[in-house]
Structure formats: structure tokens, C-alpha cells
Amino acid sequence: MSALPFRTALRYWLKLGFISFGGPAGQIAMMHAELVERRRWISERRFLHALNYCMLLPGPEATQLAIYIGWLLHRVPGGIAAGVLFVLPSLAVLIALSWIYMAWGHLPAIAGIMDGIKPAVVAIVLAAAWRIGSRTLRNGLLIGVALAAFVAIDLLGAPFPLVVLGAALVGLVGGRLRPALFELTGAHAAAADGTRHPPALIDDATPTPPHARFSWRRLVTVGAAGCAVGLAGWGALALAYGPDGELPRMAAFFGKMAFMTFGGAYAVLPYVVQQAVEHYHWLDANQMIDGLALGETTPGPLIMIVAFVGFLGGWTHMLFGPGARFLAGAAAAGVATLFTFLPSFVFILAGGPFVESTRGDVRLTAPLTAISAAVVGVIASLAVFFGAHVFLPHGAPRWDAIAIGTAAAVALLRYKTGTIKTILACALAGLLLSYWHG
């Protein structure tokens, strides 16, 4: 299918790994702007079709979307490369920051930078909700699904899997009664400024390539291979350190956690806190809060906080002795990351062909379209959640954060400023304000 050079794709996935701030909403928005609108590697409809599938899965949906597009372009090596390069920069950054955190403690300059970045994150999430919503919410029914999802998540506290199930049921019934309401417009539709996109490399009518055609044999083979990799990895750690060693325990815990991350990192964080803080004692509650702040302000998916948890567990338990704390922390961070993300690769590489086989059948795609609409409401609720903590941390407004967030939203929505430029500007503003307040 792809005439795109593999090395060109590798450069993009590596770049994305370094600039993927803003959580899943921001990362998906970045990929949409770059791959759908600018580079035209994939059409709007096929991008959303893949995104809907990734939203159904446990695990970081932005990472899974990168794996899916990489796989569609360049087969299994492309999918593996996209996923690894998406995560690797974040792992390296978090290992470095975790080391600084443990070795030198808190720096006022870092706190100021983070105070500037947090309002930018709120603006990025809002901009992503607007961008995805403007393309997904094509009629009153889908708008209603988005509003219902927002109310269910934000006001009623409904669990994310229940919201997904409800949206899927709406799509399942609606797709049979009113299928036209669930048909997305194609990538050649006019843009907001009246222009029309040229055909994409993977366009709406591009035939499914041989490697993406569904077969039960391939599904079982790839699934079994993924399970074998996970079991072999845990077995090697258990042989080296004993089944009750910290590294095998981390591998088992984070592998199990990976199957529970429906609804994003925030949905599973209470479970991580309960186990990592109270049961395994890899870190304490205050360190967990600091780790969450680092996860919010570094590139990569928020679930990469597992690298921070692993690093502190390896460092605190001195797995390789008191003179090798950094090495122990880095090894534990790597183990936590590997077993957290391995299921995502298996889900995409094994299930991708089935997803491709459902294109064009509105009875099958309507539930995914409804889920995509619900996701807009969920993203909006995430913006409210972030905003409450950033702008009203103790019930009183933080006017400096509100000013930075407003400026970031105007830059992103009105002037279409790039995400990375916005984050850097807000980080600088936070740093200057920290010195001003003194």
C-alpha cells in the first residue's frame, strides 16, 4: 500500500515522541493535524475509524493509534517502530527527571515551569475537543451523545466503560434505524477555510493491503506470539531474581494493570496508588502526586507515570545495591514500561485486520461513530477536571494560571499556533512569574 519511505515514517514517529505533550487528546490532535491535514498519509474517515477502535481498548489510545497507522503503512515493523519511538523519548525523559528528583530534590525553577505548562495543557485539551468535535458531531443525535457522555462522566461519575457501552448501544440501534446519521464525511470534504484536501496516501477508497486482511489464523498466531513474549520476559526476570523479586513483581503488576486502563490513565491511577503506595511501598503518596505532575508535563502518554513509579521503586529498594541506585531505577522503569505497553502492541497487530474488515459496513461502524462522539464529551470533561485543579486549586481562582490558559487557548484556536510553541511560551511565562513572585 505504502509508497512512503520507511525512514521518513521513522523520523516522524521519533519527532512525535519528543513533542507529544497534552495527554491523549493533545497527541491525537497532533497526529490528526500532521497526518490527515498536512502530510495526507491517511484520510479523515480511516483515521477516525482507527481511533474509534483504539478508544475501545484498554491502554493509551494515542500510542495505539500511532501503532495502528504505522502498521497500516509498513506492516508489523512499521507498527512496532511507531509504538516504540512514540514511547522511548518519554521513557528517557522520565528516567532523567526521576533521577534529578531523587538525587537533588525539588527546584523552584522546575516548579515555575510546571505552573506555566499546566494551564497550557488545559487549553490543549479544549482545542482537541473542539477540533475532533467539529469533525465528528455532524448532527443533533451525535451532539446529544457527546453531551450525555459529558454529564455521565463529569456530573454523575459514571465509569468510562459504561459510557462506552451506552454509546455503542446507541450506535448499534441507530445504525439499523437511521444509518445516515452515523456516516462520517470523507477526507475530501471541504475544510473550514473552504479548501479541499488532496487524496491521501491511505485514502477512503484505497484497497486493504494483504497484510491487513483478516484471518483467524493470523489473529491466533499474533496473539499467541504476544503472550509468549510477555511470559518469556517475566520468566527471565523470575529466573534471575526469584518469582518474589521486585522486578518480577513489577512485571506482573504492570502487565495486569495494562488490561484495566479503560478510560485513560486517570481511570486506573487510584488502583496504581493503592498497590504501588500502600501494598508494594515503591513510593509514598506525596511522591505519587509529584510523579503525576511530571507525567502531565512531559511528552508521551500520561500512563508513562509507571516509569516514575518503577524508577522510585528500584531506587528505594536498592535492587542492585546502594552504589547502583540509578541503574536499579532505570531497569525498573524499563520493566514497568515494557509490561504496560506490550498488550497495546498485541491488541493492534492482532486486531487491526478485523477493524479494517469492518470499513464501509455502517451497521458495524455506527457503534464506533457513536463512541467517537462520546469521546468528545469525555475529553471536555477532562478539560473541566484539569481546569478545576489548575485554575481553582483550593477553591480560590489563580489569576496567573487563568491568564496563561486563556492566552494559550486563543493562540491554539484563533491563531493556530503549534502545540510545542504554545507549551514553550507558557513554560517561559510560568518561570518568569515564579521569579516575579519570588
Summary of the structure (lengths in Angstrom):
residues: 438
radius of gyration: 21.6
end to end distance: 57.6
largest distance: 67.3
contacts: 1593
relative contact order: 0.18
helix: 78%
strand: 1%
